[in-house]
Amino acid sequence: MLSHNYRVRLESICSRIVRGEEVSLSDMVWAEKLAAHNQHAARLLRQARRRVDTPDMVEGDLDDFMNQLDLGGTGSDARGVRGFENPSDLYDWFRREDKDTDEWRRRD
């Protein structure tokens, strides 16, 4: 449970994120630290980031419903892009068997 002051401050930060306004580094550090220790704060940040990632989200549509339920990823997780876990993954990526074209190198 967030205190009233923490919740108001976090909601202010989230609304600035959604509107595309500048958020100070100290506010983002504070919000990320709070989100690391509080699930409700983490959910509010994820929802704000999903709204930024989906600008055509309309209240009542499926994207909005999924966002309210806090389902789905944010950023590269939502697009299915994964990073490399270790150097051997990177090596394997460039040593693929289907080298007849350069299409396999695209990460999108």
MOPAC internal coordinates of N, CA, C and O (Angstrom, degrees):
PM7 1SCF
backbone

  N    0.0000 0     0.00 0     0.00 0    0    0    0
  C    1.4476 1     0.00 0     0.00 0    1    0    0
  C    1.5309 1   108.71 1     0.00 0    2    1    0
  O    1.2310 1   121.16 1   -47.74 1    3    2    1
  N    1.3138 1   115.39 1   132.26 1    3    2    1
  C    1.4586 1   120.43 1   178.61 1    5    3    2
  C    1.5244 1   110.08 1   -91.61 1    6    5    3
  O    1.2310 1   121.00 1   -35.22 1    7    6    5
  N    1.3137 1   115.69 1   144.78 1    7    6    5
  C    1.4561 1   118.70 1   173.90 1    9    7    6
  C    1.5302 1   108.62 1   -69.62 1   10    9    7
  O    1.2310 1   120.81 1   -17.62 1   11   10    9
  N    1.2856 1   116.06 1   162.38 1   11   10    9
  C    1.4654 1   120.96 1  -178.51 1   13   11   10
  C    1.5298 1   111.05 1   -57.55 1   14   13   11
  O    1.2310 1   120.13 1   132.93 1   15   14   13
  N    1.3192 1   117.37 1   -47.07 1   15   14   13
  C    1.4684 1   121.06 1  -177.62 1   17   15   14
  C    1.5272 1   111.84 1   -64.94 1   18   17   15
  O    1.2310 1   120.26 1   138.64 1   19   18   17
  N    1.3406 1   117.11 1   -41.36 1   19   18   17
  C    1.4639 1   120.70 1   178.47 1   21   19   18
  C    1.5329 1   110.52 1   -64.43 1   22   21   19
  O    1.2310 1   120.60 1   136.03 1   23   22   21
  N    1.3305 1   116.46 1   -43.97 1   23   22   21
  C    1.4594 1   120.50 1  -178.72 1   25   23   22
  C    1.5253 1   110.83 1   -63.37 1   26   25   23
  O    1.2310 1   119.88 1   135.94 1   27   26   25
  N    1.3218 1   117.84 1   -44.06 1   27   26   25
  C    1.4644 1   121.55 1   179.82 1   29   27   26
  C    1.5274 1   110.41 1   -63.39 1   30   29   27
  O    1.2310 1   120.44 1   136.57 1   31   30   29
  N    1.3283 1   116.76 1   -43.43 1   31   30   29
  C    1.4645 1   119.91 1   179.84 1   33   31   30
  C    1.5273 1   110.54 1   -64.69 1   34   33   31
  O    1.2310 1   120.11 1   136.70 1   35   34   33
  N    1.3344 1   117.40 1   -43.30 1   35   34   33
  C    1.4631 1   120.96 1  -179.88 1   37   35   34
  C    1.5282 1   110.78 1   -66.26 1   38   37   35
  O    1.2310 1   119.63 1   138.86 1   39   38   37
  N    1.3176 1   118.31 1   -41.14 1   39   38   37
  C    1.4578 1   120.62 1   178.47 1   41   39   38
  C    1.5220 1   111.09 1   -64.18 1   42   41   39
  O    1.2310 1   120.14 1   145.30 1   43   42   41
  N    1.3176 1   117.34 1   -34.70 1   43   42   41
  C    1.4568 1   121.04 1   175.95 1   45   43   42
  C    1.5324 1   110.49 1   -64.51 1   46   45   43
  O    1.2310 1   120.51 1   136.61 1   47   46   45
  N    1.3060 1   116.63 1   -43.39 1   47   46   45
  C    1.4635 1   121.29 1   178.53 1   49   47   46
  C    1.5300 1   109.84 1   -63.82 1   50   49   47
  O    1.2310 1   120.51 1   135.25 1   51   50   49
  N    1.3311 1   116.64 1   -44.75 1   51   50   49
  C    1.4658 1   120.80 1  -179.55 1   53   51   50
  C    1.5258 1   111.52 1   -63.43 1   54   53   51
  O    1.2310 1   120.05 1   140.00 1   55   54   53
  N    1.3141 1   117.50 1   -40.00 1   55   54   53
  C    1.4649 1   119.79 1   179.38 1   57   55   54
  C    1.5255 1   110.75 1   -66.71 1   58   57   55
  O    1.2310 1   120.00 1   144.30 1   59   58   57
  N    1.3267 1   117.60 1   -35.70 1   59   58   57
  C    1.4716 1   120.01 1   175.71 1   61   59   58
  C    1.5232 1   110.70 1   -66.90 1   62   61   59
  O    1.2310 1   120.20 1   142.69 1   63   62   61
  N    1.3259 1   117.21 1   -37.31 1   63   62   61
  C    1.4666 1   120.81 1   176.96 1   65   63   62
  C    1.5190 1   109.57 1   -61.54 1   66   65   63
  O    1.2310 1   120.32 1   132.91 1   67   66   65
  N    1.3309 1   117.00 1   -47.09 1   67   66   65
  C    1.4680 1   121.64 1  -177.81 1   69   67   66
  C    1.5250 1   110.95 1   -63.66 1   70   69   67
  O    1.2310 1   119.99 1   139.41 1   71   70   69
  N    1.3237 1   117.63 1   -40.59 1   71   70   69
  C    1.4659 1   121.17 1  -179.04 1   73   71   70
  C    1.5311 1   112.45 1   -77.69 1   74   73   71
  O    1.2310 1   119.91 1   172.66 1   75   74   73
  N    1.3181 1   117.78 1    -7.34 1   75   74   73
  C    1.4570 1   120.82 1   179.25 1   77   75   74
  C    1.5125 1   113.31 1    78.93 1   78   77   75
  O    1.2310 1   120.35 1  -160.97 1   79   78   77
  N    1.3080 1   116.94 1    19.03 1   79   78   77
  C    1.4555 1   121.05 1   179.38 1   81   79   78
  C    1.5239 1   110.07 1   -84.15 1   82   81   79
  O    1.2310 1   121.22 1   -16.13 1   83   82   81
  N    1.3151 1   115.27 1   163.87 1   83   82   81
  C    1.4592 1   120.63 1  -179.68 1   85   83   82
  C    1.5311 1   110.42 1   -70.97 1   86   85   83
  O    1.2310 1   121.46 1   -45.54 1   87   86   85
  N    1.3233 1   114.80 1   134.46 1   87   86   85
  C    1.4649 1   121.84 1   175.40 1   89   87   86
  C    1.5235 1   106.43 1  -119.20 1   90   89   87
  O    1.2310 1   120.59 1   -52.11 1   91   90   89
  N    1.3047 1   116.47 1   127.89 1   91   90   89
  C    1.4636 1   119.49 1  -176.28 1   93   91   90
  C    1.5310 1   110.64 1   -65.54 1   94   93   91
  O    1.2310 1   121.54 1   -25.07 1   95   94   93
  N    1.3042 1   114.66 1   154.93 1   95   94   93
  C    1.4596 1   120.51 1   179.38 1   97   95   94
  C    1.5236 1   110.83 1   -61.24 1   98   97   95
  O    1.2310 1   120.33 1   139.36 1   99   98   97
  N    1.3113 1   116.97 1   -40.64 1   99   98   97
  C    1.4655 1   119.43 1  -179.28 1  101   99   98
  C    1.5334 1   111.08 1   -64.21 1  102  101   99
  O    1.2310 1   120.18 1   142.78 1  103  102  101
  N    1.3420 1   117.27 1   -37.22 1  103  102  101
  C    1.4643 1   120.03 1   176.85 1  105  103  102
  C    1.5280 1   111.15 1   -66.65 1  106  105  103
  O    1.2310 1   120.23 1   138.67 1  107  106  105
  N    1.3339 1   117.17 1   -41.33 1  107  106  105
  C    1.4646 1   119.69 1   179.97 1  109  107  106
  C    1.5250 1   111.41 1   -67.73 1  110  109  107
  O    1.2310 1   120.29 1   140.74 1  111  110  109
  N    1.3210 1   117.04 1   -39.26 1  111  110  109
  C    1.4643 1   120.00 1   176.94 1  113  111  110
  C    1.5205 1   109.87 1   -62.88 1  114  113  111
  O    1.2310 1   120.64 1   136.73 1  115  114  113
  N    1.3194 1   116.39 1   -43.27 1  115  114  113
  C    1.4584 1   120.46 1   178.40 1  117  115  114
  C    1.5282 1   110.83 1   -61.39 1  118  117  115
  O    1.2310 1   120.72 1   134.19 1  119  118  117
  N    1.3386 1   116.23 1   -45.81 1  119  118  117
  C    1.4690 1   120.70 1  -178.37 1  121  119  118
  C    1.5217 1   111.14 1   -64.86 1  122  121  119
  O    1.2310 1   119.96 1   138.41 1  123  122  121
  N    1.3204 1   117.69 1   -41.59 1  123  122  121
  C    1.4660 1   120.72 1   179.97 1  125  123  122
  C    1.5289 1   111.42 1   -66.54 1  126  125  123
  O    1.2310 1   120.39 1   139.48 1  127  126  125
  N    1.3316 1   116.85 1   -40.52 1  127  126  125
  C    1.4663 1   119.61 1   177.38 1  129  127  126
  C    1.5248 1   110.67 1   -64.84 1  130  129  127
  O    1.2310 1   120.67 1   138.51 1  131  130  129
  N    1.3179 1   116.33 1   -41.49 1  131  130  129
  C    1.4559 1   119.99 1   177.65 1  133  131  130
  C    1.5204 1   110.39 1   -63.22 1  134  133  131
  O    1.2310 1   120.23 1   136.69 1  135  134  133
  N    1.3269 1   117.17 1   -43.31 1  135  134  133
  C    1.4613 1   121.63 1  -179.66 1  137  135  134
  C    1.5280 1   111.76 1   -65.44 1  138  137  135
  O    1.2310 1   120.46 1   149.85 1  139  138  137
  N    1.3093 1   116.73 1   -30.15 1  139  138  137
  C    1.4663 1   119.55 1   178.97 1  141  139  138
  C    1.5259 1   111.70 1   -68.45 1  142  141  139
  O    1.2310 1   120.41 1   156.52 1  143  142  141
  N    1.3250 1   116.83 1   -23.48 1  143  142  141
  C    1.4621 1   120.55 1  -176.53 1  145  143  142
  C    1.5196 1   114.06 1  -113.76 1  146  145  143
  O    1.2310 1   120.11 1   175.93 1  147  146  145
  N    1.3305 1   117.40 1    -4.07 1  147  146  145
  C    1.4578 1   120.11 1  -176.99 1  149  147  146
  C    1.5282 1   109.41 1  -138.81 1  150  149  147
  O    1.2310 1   119.88 1   -60.58 1  151  150  149
  N    1.3186 1   117.83 1   119.42 1  151  150  149
  C    1.4610 1   122.34 1  -176.32 1  153  151  150
  C    1.5266 1   112.52 1   -65.28 1  154  153  151
  O    1.2310 1   120.17 1   144.00 1  155  154  153
  N    1.3033 1   117.28 1   -36.00 1  155  154  153
  C    1.4665 1   119.89 1   179.20 1  157  155  154
  C    1.5303 1   110.57 1   -64.86 1  158  157  155
  O    1.2310 1   120.37 1   137.96 1  159  158  157
  N    1.3138 1   116.89 1   -42.04 1  159  158  157
  C    1.4634 1   120.98 1   178.00 1  161  159  158
  C    1.5310 1   110.24 1   -65.08 1  162  161  159
  O    1.2310 1   120.42 1   139.25 1  163  162  161
  N    1.3244 1   116.80 1   -40.75 1  163  162  161
  C    1.4620 1   120.46 1   178.65 1  165  163  162
  C    1.5293 1   110.76 1   -62.63 1  166  165  163
  O    1.2310 1   120.59 1   140.05 1  167  166  165
  N    1.3384 1   116.48 1   -39.95 1  167  166  165
  C    1.4629 1   120.87 1   178.99 1  169  167  166
  C    1.5271 1   110.63 1   -63.96 1  170  169  167
  O    1.2310 1   119.90 1   137.62 1  171  170  169
  N    1.3314 1   117.80 1   -42.38 1  171  170  169
  C    1.4587 1   120.45 1   179.29 1  173  171  170
  C    1.5280 1   111.72 1   -62.63 1  174  173  171
  O    1.2310 1   120.12 1   139.23 1  175  174  173
  N    1.3237 1   117.38 1   -40.77 1  175  174  173
  C    1.4705 1   120.29 1   178.12 1  177  175  174
  C    1.5161 1   111.38 1   -66.68 1  178  177  175
  O    1.2310 1   120.23 1   137.52 1  179  178  177
  N    1.3451 1   117.16 1   -42.48 1  179  178  177
  C    1.4714 1   119.77 1   178.91 1  181  179  178
  C    1.5254 1   110.75 1   -62.24 1  182  181  179
  O    1.2310 1   120.27 1   138.02 1  183  182  181
  N    1.3204 1   117.09 1   -41.98 1  183  182  181
  C    1.4595 1   120.59 1   179.63 1  185  183  182
  C    1.5284 1   111.42 1   -63.44 1  186  185  183
  O    1.2310 1   120.32 1   139.87 1  187  186  185
  N    1.3158 1   116.99 1   -40.13 1  187  186  185
  C    1.4703 1   120.36 1   177.82 1  189  187  186
  C    1.5269 1   110.23 1   -64.52 1  190  189  187
  O    1.2310 1   120.36 1   138.13 1  191  190  189
  N    1.3074 1   116.92 1   -41.87 1  191  190  189
  C    1.4722 1   120.05 1  -179.41 1  193  191  190
  C    1.5241 1   111.38 1   -68.31 1  194  193  191
  O    1.2310 1   120.12 1   144.30 1  195  194  193
  N    1.3377 1   117.38 1   -35.70 1  195  194  193
  C    1.4648 1   119.79 1   176.26 1  197  195  194
  C    1.5243 1   110.88 1   -65.00 1  198  197  195
  O    1.2310 1   120.25 1   143.08 1  199  198  197
  N    1.3252 1   117.13 1   -36.92 1  199  198  197
  C    1.4683 1   120.15 1   177.82 1  201  199  198
  C    1.5283 1   110.31 1   -63.95 1  202  201  199
  O    1.2310 1   120.21 1   142.51 1  203  202  201
  N    1.3162 1   117.20 1   -37.49 1  203  202  201
  C    1.4689 1   120.88 1   177.29 1  205  203  202
  C    1.5232 1   110.10 1   -67.96 1  206  205  203
  O    1.2310 1   120.30 1   138.04 1  207  206  205
  N    1.3394 1   117.02 1   -41.96 1  207  206  205
  C    1.4608 1   121.42 1  -179.12 1  209  207  206
  C    1.5237 1   112.41 1   -68.90 1  210  209  207
  O    1.2310 1   120.02 1   156.64 1  211  210  209
  N    1.3335 1   117.57 1   -23.36 1  211  210  209
  C    1.4628 1   122.17 1  -178.62 1  213  211  210
  C    1.5255 1   108.69 1  -123.87 1  214  213  211
  O    1.2310 1   120.19 1  -101.34 1  215  214  213
  N    1.3393 1   117.25 1    78.66 1  215  214  213
  C    1.4715 1   119.81 1  -174.97 1  217  215  214
  C    1.5247 1   113.65 1   -66.52 1  218  217  215
  O    1.2310 1   119.87 1   157.87 1  219  218  217
  N    1.3394 1   117.85 1   -22.13 1  219  218  217
  C    1.4608 1   119.82 1  -179.60 1  221  219  218
  C    1.5275 1   112.36 1   -90.44 1  222  221  219
  O    1.2310 1   119.98 1  -165.53 1  223  222  221
  N    1.3393 1   117.64 1    14.47 1  223  222  221
  C    1.4577 1   121.87 1   178.41 1  225  223  222
  C    1.5316 1   109.14 1   -66.37 1  226  225  223
  O    1.2310 1   121.02 1   -52.49 1  227  226  225
  N    1.3137 1   115.65 1   127.51 1  227  226  225
  C    1.4577 1   122.07 1  -179.68 1  229  227  226
  C    1.5216 1   108.21 1  -115.98 1  230  229  227
  O    1.2310 1   120.72 1   -38.23 1  231  230  229
  N    1.3163 1   116.24 1   141.77 1  231  230  229
  C    1.4512 1   119.97 1   179.77 1  233  231  230
  C    1.5320 1   109.76 1   -59.37 1  234  233  231
  O    1.2310 1   120.97 1   -53.65 1  235  234  233
  N    1.3311 1   115.74 1   126.35 1  235  234  233
  C    1.4552 1   121.31 1   178.87 1  237  235  234
  C    1.5159 1   114.38 1    98.88 1  238  237  235
  O    1.2310 1   119.46 1   168.30 1  239  238  237
  N    1.3487 1   118.63 1   -11.70 1  239  238  237
  C    1.4608 1   118.71 1   178.59 1  241  239  238
  C    1.5230 1   110.49 1   -84.68 1  242  241  239
  O    1.2310 1   120.44 1    -1.77 1  243  242  241
  N    1.3169 1   116.77 1   178.23 1  243  242  241
  C    1.4602 1   121.30 1  -175.18 1  245  243  242
  C    1.5311 1   111.78 1   -63.84 1  246  245  243
  O    1.2310 1   120.03 1   139.82 1  247  246  245
  N    1.3393 1   117.55 1   -40.18 1  247  246  245
  C    1.4651 1   119.88 1   178.51 1  249  247  246
  C    1.5280 1   111.40 1   -61.11 1  250  249  247
  O    1.2310 1   120.83 1   137.84 1  251  250  249
  N    1.3120 1   116.02 1   -42.16 1  251  250  249
  C    1.4606 1   120.40 1   178.62 1  253  251  250
  C    1.5281 1   110.42 1   -64.94 1  254  253  251
  O    1.2310 1   120.37 1   138.20 1  255  254  253
  N    1.3217 1   116.90 1   -41.80 1  255  254  253
  C    1.4662 1   121.49 1   178.18 1  257  255  254
  C    1.5250 1   110.79 1   -60.77 1  258  257  255
  O    1.2310 1   120.64 1   133.59 1  259  258  257
  N    1.3374 1   116.38 1   -46.41 1  259  258  257
  C    1.4620 1   120.61 1   178.79 1  261  259  258
  C    1.5275 1   111.05 1   -63.63 1  262  261  259
  O    1.2310 1   120.39 1   141.83 1  263  262  261
  N    1.3200 1   116.85 1   -38.17 1  263  262  261
  C    1.4567 1   120.83 1   179.06 1  265  263  262
  C    1.5267 1   111.14 1   -66.68 1  266  265  263
  O    1.2310 1   120.41 1   138.84 1  267  266  265
  N    1.3252 1   116.83 1   -41.16 1  267  266  265
  C    1.4558 1   119.74 1   178.75 1  269  267  266
  C    1.5238 1   111.71 1   -64.86 1  270  269  267
  O    1.2310 1   120.74 1   148.54 1  271  270  269
  N    1.3347 1   116.19 1   -31.46 1  271  270  269
  C    1.4649 1   120.15 1   176.93 1  273  271  270
  C    1.5287 1   111.95 1   -83.07 1  274  273  271
  O    1.2310 1   120.62 1   175.99 1  275  274  273
  N    1.3371 1   116.42 1    -4.01 1  275  274  273
  C    1.4591 1   123.37 1  -178.94 1  277  275  274
  C    1.5246 1   111.01 1    61.25 1  278  277  275
  O    1.2310 1   121.04 1  -136.62 1  279  278  277
  N    1.3337 1   115.61 1    43.38 1  279  278  277
  C    1.4559 1   121.51 1   178.14 1  281  279  278
  C    1.5152 1   109.37 1  -107.84 1  282  281  279
  O    1.2310 1   120.87 1   -38.40 1  283  282  281
  N    1.3098 1   115.93 1   141.60 1  283  282  281
  C    1.4500 1   120.93 1   179.42 1  285  283  282
  C    1.5135 1   110.86 1   101.22 1  286  285  283
  O    1.2310 1   121.58 1   -20.87 1  287  286  285
  N    1.3087 1   114.58 1   159.13 1  287  286  285
  C    1.4534 1   120.06 1  -178.02 1  289  287  286
  C    1.5143 1   112.47 1   -89.57 1  290  289  287
  O    1.2310 1   121.54 1     0.39 1  291  290  289
  N    1.3035 1   114.66 1  -179.61 1  291  290  289
  C    1.4601 1   121.45 1   175.74 1  293  291  290
  C    1.5153 1   108.09 1  -126.91 1  294  293  291
  O    1.2310 1   120.86 1   -26.43 1  295  294  293
  N    1.3089 1   115.96 1   153.57 1  295  294  293
  C    1.4571 1   120.83 1   176.47 1  297  295  294
  C    1.5109 1   112.40 1    61.08 1  298  297  295
  O    1.2310 1   120.36 1    46.99 1  299  298  297
  N    1.3229 1   116.91 1  -133.01 1  299  298  297
  C    1.4562 1   120.99 1  -177.18 1  301  299  298
  C    1.5211 1   111.99 1   -68.48 1  302  301  299
  O    1.2310 1   119.40 1   154.64 1  303  302  301
  N    1.3318 1   118.74 1   -25.36 1  303  302  301
  C    1.4618 1   120.82 1   175.83 1  305  303  302
  C    1.5242 1   110.90 1   -62.83 1  306  305  303
  O    1.2310 1   120.00 1   141.53 1  307  306  305
  N    1.2988 1   117.60 1   -38.47 1  307  306  305
  C    1.4636 1   121.12 1  -179.26 1  309  307  306
  C    1.5155 1   111.15 1   -68.86 1  310  309  307
  O    1.2310 1   120.05 1   149.13 1  311  310  309
  N    1.3269 1   117.50 1   -30.87 1  311  310  309
  C    1.4521 1   121.24 1  -179.70 1  313  311  310
  C    1.5248 1   112.24 1   -88.18 1  314  313  311
  O    1.2310 1   119.95 1   178.08 1  315  314  313
  N    1.3217 1   117.70 1    -1.92 1  315  314  313
  C    1.4551 1   120.79 1   177.96 1  317  315  314
  C    1.5150 1   114.10 1    79.60 1  318  317  315
  O    1.2310 1   120.07 1  -164.85 1  319  318  317
  N    1.3149 1   117.47 1    15.15 1  319  318  317
  C    1.4623 1   121.05 1   179.24 1  321  319  318
  C    1.5151 1   107.92 1   -88.69 1  322  321  319
  O    1.2310 1   120.76 1   -52.75 1  323  322  321
  N    1.2919 1   116.16 1   127.25 1  323  322  321
  C    1.4550 1   118.97 1   179.35 1  325  323  322
  C    1.5230 1   108.99 1  -116.79 1  326  325  323
  O    1.2310 1   121.00 1   -26.59 1  327  326  325
  N    1.2887 1   115.70 1   153.41 1  327  326  325
  C    1.4553 1   120.75 1   178.51 1  329  327  326
  C    1.5204 1   110.79 1   -89.22 1  330  329  327
  O    1.2310 1   120.91 1    -1.75 1  331  330  329
  N    1.2898 1   115.87 1   178.25 1  331  330  329
  C    1.4548 1   121.10 1   177.63 1  333  331  330
  C    1.5203 1   108.90 1   -90.41 1  334  333  331
  O    1.2310 1   120.55 1   -46.58 1  335  334  333
  N    1.3110 1   116.55 1   133.42 1  335  334  333
  C    1.4572 1   121.56 1  -178.33 1  337  335  334
  C    1.5260 1   112.16 1   -80.47 1  338  337  335
  O    1.2310 1   120.47 1   147.42 1  339  338  337
  N    1.3271 1   116.71 1   -32.58 1  339  338  337
  C    1.4629 1   120.04 1  -178.21 1  341  339  338
  C    1.5280 1   109.25 1  -155.02 1  342  341  339
  O    1.2310 1   119.63 1    -9.88 1  343  342  341
  N    1.3159 1   118.32 1   170.12 1  343  342  341
  C    1.4716 1   120.58 1  -177.39 1  345  343  342
  C    1.5302 1   113.82 1   -60.36 1  346  345  343
  O    1.2310 1   119.74 1   149.47 1  347  346  345
  N    1.3212 1   118.10 1   -30.53 1  347  346  345
  C    1.4675 1   118.69 1  -179.46 1  349  347  346
  C    1.5345 1   111.16 1   -67.66 1  350  349  347
  O    1.2310 1   119.56 1   149.60 1  351  350  349
  N    1.3489 1   118.45 1   -30.40 1  351  350  349
  C    1.4596 1   120.54 1   175.18 1  353  351  350
  C    1.5264 1   110.68 1   -63.66 1  354  353  351
  O    1.2310 1   120.88 1   137.35 1  355  354  353
  N    1.3199 1   115.92 1   -42.65 1  355  354  353
  C    1.4576 1   120.61 1   178.10 1  357  355  354
  C    1.5239 1   110.28 1   -63.38 1  358  357  355
  O    1.2310 1   120.14 1   136.95 1  359  358  357
  N    1.3087 1   117.33 1   -43.05 1  359  358  357
  C    1.4585 1   121.92 1   177.90 1  361  359  358
  C    1.5287 1   110.23 1   -60.43 1  362  361  359
  O    1.2310 1   120.41 1   133.40 1  363  362  361
  N    1.3153 1   116.83 1   -46.60 1  363  362  361
  C    1.4659 1   121.23 1  -179.59 1  365  363  362
  C    1.5265 1   111.40 1   -62.76 1  366  365  363
  O    1.2310 1   120.44 1   144.65 1  367  366  365
  N    1.3242 1   116.77 1   -35.35 1  367  366  365
  C    1.4594 1   120.58 1  -179.94 1  369  367  366
  C    1.5257 1   111.07 1   -60.82 1  370  369  367
  O    1.2310 1   120.13 1   138.78 1  371  370  369
  N    1.3322 1   117.36 1   -41.22 1  371  370  369
  C    1.4540 1   120.80 1  -177.82 1  373  371  370
  C    1.5183 1   113.30 1   -89.18 1  374  373  371
  O    1.2310 1   119.48 1   176.34 1  375  374  373
  N    1.2975 1   118.61 1    -3.66 1  375  374  373
  C    1.4615 1   122.64 1   177.31 1  377  375  374
  C    1.5236 1   111.54 1  -109.46 1  378  377  375
  O    1.2310 1   120.32 1  -146.26 1  379  378  377
  N    1.2870 1   116.99 1    33.74 1  379  378  377
  C    1.4584 1   120.70 1  -178.94 1  381  379  378
  C    1.5164 1   110.87 1   -69.00 1  382  381  379
  O    1.2310 1   120.74 1   -22.83 1  383  382  381
  N    1.3137 1   116.20 1   157.17 1  383  382  381
  C    1.4622 1   122.04 1  -177.19 1  385  383  382
  C    1.5291 1   112.87 1   -79.87 1  386  385  383
  O    1.2310 1   119.48 1   153.52 1  387  386  385
  N    1.3119 1   118.60 1   -26.48 1  387  386  385
  C    1.4690 1   121.33 1  -176.73 1  389  387  386
  C    1.5248 1   111.10 1   -89.11 1  390  389  387
  O    1.2310 1   120.73 1  -113.87 1  391  390  389
  N    1.3203 1   116.21 1    66.13 1  391  390  389
  C    1.4617 1   121.68 1  -174.94 1  393  391  390
  C    1.5255 1   113.02 1   -91.88 1  394  393  391
  O    1.2310 1   119.54 1  -167.72 1  395  394  393
  N    1.3344 1   118.49 1    12.28 1  395  394  393
  C    1.4562 1   119.94 1  -177.89 1  397  395  394
  C    1.5246 1   112.84 1   -67.33 1  398  397  395
  O    1.2310 1   119.87 1   155.96 1  399  398  397
  N    1.3261 1   117.86 1   -24.04 1  399  398  397
  C    1.4690 1   121.38 1   175.62 1  401  399  398
  C    1.5241 1   108.87 1  -132.65 1  402  401  399
  O    1.2310 1   121.16 1   -11.45 1  403  402  401
  N    1.3115 1   115.38 1   168.55 1  403  402  401
  C    1.4627 1   120.09 1   177.47 1  405  403  402
  C    1.5235 1   112.21 1   -89.13 1  406  405  403
  O    1.2310 1   119.76 1  -178.31 1  407  406  405
  N    1.3265 1   118.07 1     1.69 1  407  406  405
  C    1.4563 1   121.23 1  -177.98 1  409  407  406
  C    1.5135 1   112.89 1   -61.77 1  410  409  407
  O    1.2310 1   119.46 1   150.06 1  411  410  409
  N    1.3115 1   118.64 1   -29.94 1  411  410  409
  C    1.4701 1   121.61 1  -175.86 1  413  411  410
  C    1.5074 1   111.57 1   -66.73 1  414  413  411
  O    1.2310 1   119.30 1   162.05 1  415  414  413
  N    1.3454 1   118.93 1   -17.95 1  415  414  413
  C    1.4636 1   120.89 1  -177.49 1  417  415  414
  C    1.5171 1   112.99 1   -79.96 1  418  417  415
  O    1.2310 1   119.81 1   166.15 1  419  418  417
  N    1.3089 1   117.96 1   -13.85 1  419  418  417
  C    1.4593 1   120.44 1  -178.69 1  421  419  418
  C    1.5100 1   109.98 1   -71.05 1  422  421  419
  O    1.2310 1   120.45 1   -44.89 1  423  422  421
  N    1.3386 1   116.75 1   135.11 1  423  422  421
  C    1.4616 1   122.09 1  -177.26 1  425  423  422
  C    1.5229 1   113.12 1   -98.52 1  426  425  423
  O    1.2310 1   119.38 1   179.99 1  427  426  425
  N    1.3170 1   118.79 1    -0.01 1  427  426  425
  C    1.4664 1   118.83 1  -177.96 1  429  427  426
  C    1.4641 1   108.22 1   -90.24 1  430  429  427
  O    1.2310 1   120.10 1   180.00 1  431  430  429

